Amino acid sequence: MLSNAGLAVLDVLHDGGAATPTELAAATEHSQNHLYEVLDTLVSAGILTDSRGNKNQRRVKVTEHPVVEAYRALQSNLGHVAWTELLSPATIRVCWYLDEPRRVTEIASRLAITRQSVHNALAPLKGRALLAPSGPEYALSAELKPLLTFVRAVVRHEHQQRLQDCAPSALIEWCDPKRALVSVQTEADTDTLQSASEWQLTGLARFQEYGLQFYLGGEPAFWYGPSEELTPAQVVCHTLVLNSDSRRVSYAMLLCAHLDIDRERLVDTAIWYNLESVVTVMYRALEGDFDISSDTPFPSKPEFVALKEQYGVA
C-alpha cells in the first residue's frame, strides 16, 4: 500500500519533473536511506521510472500510471488539503468503503480489524471535516469523489502488483482492500494459482465441489481472500460478477436450489458486489414466480425445470 513517504514523493514530482534522492530528502524531510527503499518500491510498481544523470546520479520521475493520474486529479481538485499527512495505508483501506454511508462495525468486519482501528484511521479526516456523518454511519463528503477514485486506484494497483508476480495474464474482475476476483487467460497462470495457498478456484469451476459439473470453455476464475472461507453464497456472486447472461444466472439459481442457500445470507453477500437486486429477483424465480422484468436475463420456467431435471436437483 502506498505509504506517507510515497505520497510525499508524488507531491514533489507531480508536475513531471525529475529529482535525485538527495533533492527528495530535502523536499520531503524523509531520510535518504528510507527514501531509497520507497523509490525502489515505486519504481518496481511502475509508478516511477529512474535514470542516471550527471556524475551517474540517480534521478526519478513519475510515469503515466493510474495511481499517479488519480493523485494528480486529487491534488488538482483539493490541493489545499495536506494529503501526505492524512492518508496512511490504513486510512486508504477504510476510505474504500465510504462510497456510501457505512457503520464502523461494518467496515471493521470487512477489514478484519477492530472498531477502534477504524476510528483511528478516520480520525485525520474527521479533524478536517472531510466526512459526512449520518447518524452512526460515515461517508465521504460529496466533493471528495476524487479521493475515492484515488483510493480505488491504489487498492486495485496493489492487487495488480500481486498478480504480476504470479499470474501476469490475470484480469481483476472485482476487488476490495482484502479480496480480489480474477479471470485467468493462460493455462500456466491457472497452474500457478491452483498451487498457491492464498488463491481458490471460484465461479463455475467451483461448482464441481458441490456435485455440479459444467463445461468451462476457458480458464477458471480465482478468488484471493487469505484466511477467509469461500462460501457457496460467494461462489454464486462471483459467477454473476463474471458473467450475468441467462446461462450463468441459470447455473447460479441451480446451485442455490441444490444447496438450499439461505436467502438472507446470499442477499447480505450480494450487497458487496452490487448484486442485491439481481439476487432478490432470482429468489422470486426460485419460488416459482418467473414473471420477471429485469435488466438481467433470466431463464424461463420450462428452461429452469429442464435444467434441474438434467442435474438431478430437487
FENNORHU-V906522 format. One line per field, one symbol per residue. phi: phi as a letter, one per 30 degrees, with the letter a starting at -180 (. if undefined). burial: 1 if it has 24 or more other C-alpha atoms within 12 Angstrom, else 0. A space follows every 10 residues. Layout:
BEGIN
phi->???
burial->???
END
This chain:
BEGIN
phi->.ddddddddd edcddjdcac eddddddcic ddeddedddd dddddidbbb accehiddbb bdcdcedddd dddddddbdd cddddccded dddddeccdb ebdddddedd chbddddded ddeddddchc ccdbidcbad dedceedddd eddddddddd dddedbbddd cdcaabdcba cbcccbdddd ddddccddcb dbiedddddc iccbddildd cbbcaehbdd cedddedded ddacdedddd dddddeddch ddeddddedd edchcedddd dddddddjcc dccadddcdd dddddddddd cicd
burial->1111111111 1111000111 1101100101 0000110110 1110111111 0000000011 1110111111 1111100000 0011011111 1111111111 0101011101 1000000110 1111100001 1100000111 1001111111 1111111111 1110001111 1111111111 1111000011 0111000111 1111111001 0101000011 1111100001 1111111111 1101001111 1111111110 1010011011 0110100111 1110110000 0000010110 0001101100 0000
END
